Amino acid sequence: MAPREQWGTRAGFIMAAVGSAVGLGNMWRFPYYTAENGGAVFVFLYLAMTALIGLPIMLAEMTLGRGARQSPIKALEHYGGKRWMPLGFLFVAAGFLILSYYSVIAGWTVRYFIQAVRGFEGAPADLFGSISQGTPAIAFHLGFLAVTIWVVSNGVKGGIERASTLLMPVLFLVVVGIAVYAWTLPGSGEGYSYYIGWNPSEFVKTGADGGFWAQANVISEAAGQAFFSLSLGMGAMLTFSSYLKKDSHLPNESLVIASADFGVAFIAGLMVFPLIFALGLSSAIGESTVGALFITLPRVFQEMGGVTGHVVGTLFFGALTVGALTSAISLLEVVTSSIIDTFGWARKRAAWVMGATAAALGILPAMSTDALGYMDKIAEGLFLVLGALGLGIFVGYVMKDPVGEVSKGTKGIRWFGVWRTLLRFVVPPIVGFVLIVRLRDIALATLAWFE
Ligand code: TRP
């Protein structure tokens, strides 16, 4: 068998992992969840979730991947025997499912990118209606996925690492640049208070829409968003870590990745809301997150007009597309590497066959945004949560010597005991709670279909 592929450099691995983490979740979901659920109060809750369950699970995935040097299914078998392989199958299923609809949304962003180059015309709501479903949505979904497949088929170093190292710095610069530009605009100030003002009264859900489950939902959103944004719960970080050398310092890497991920998410809000307020469009921020990104922002660029509108709009949707691409790459890589390790296929064949399968599955969410929403509920809402729970239990209780494995490449770090304690006693109850909230949510959504 050919020796396992490896990253070329440490920075290459970091860029690829940050590329996986930074995506639509950061630039789209995070700012709106935050603004809607209490601003700074939500940010603190999110950071607490990242520290208490996100980082421990990321470290668990990295430990498994680097230790076993195998993709998820084989890595679980390696440390836990055959009966843990189904968890790996769940990962692959989640990867397929998420990739199939993620690529549909990414297709919209490509379409918007092209539109931004040309200049937005007409009513943005009509534009969204015409591109989000049906033939155009299918076409851009397929095109986006083809590029993703092409990168993955070129291998870990020559494809994924190269693309991420090239694209991620550009994304950072653009996001920071637009945020700074927005700050210089008169009237942007109110955008900041809308986004991260300290708003406990919005955080605590009371009144008609309040009560226990409403509050439980906000808390589980914070946890779910942390998993999704950090690419956890389906073996993406595990797979990427399987291409690491033994001397890499896993705790440091995980801190760098999580910080960069949070940084981009936070700054994304600093560009979006000040822009919207500076152009006087705050009343157009709709109820749905889809509306905010794909309807309000095009109006912002329209109102800006002239060269500025073209340039800022193009940069914005370009950055969004880049973020989506490097994330989709990691989703496809989980599926591809599993096939390579399990069936011994060549990389090119595995990438194209698996990518084509996800492409076919994505026709459904490209036809109907309702189907897309439901698939997201199942994959992000359920599979990732189950996956994270499984990972916590596996590394916390089943794996023989996780502390011995994670500490390779580090010298004299003493808080690994804390990590294991979090995995054993903090992760399962919190994630278990999230699971209950999500199951209820899915049951309600399913019942609503039959009404
Ligand atoms: N983290 C990405 C985002 O925020 C999405 C993503 C990529 C992902 N790979 C993943 C989510 C693996 C969960 C698991 O958009």
Residues whose N, C-alpha, C, O or C-beta is under 5 A from the ligand:
A	BS01	LIG	S20 A21 V22 G23 L24 G25 N26 F227 F228 S229 L230 S231 L232 M234 A236 S327 S330 L331
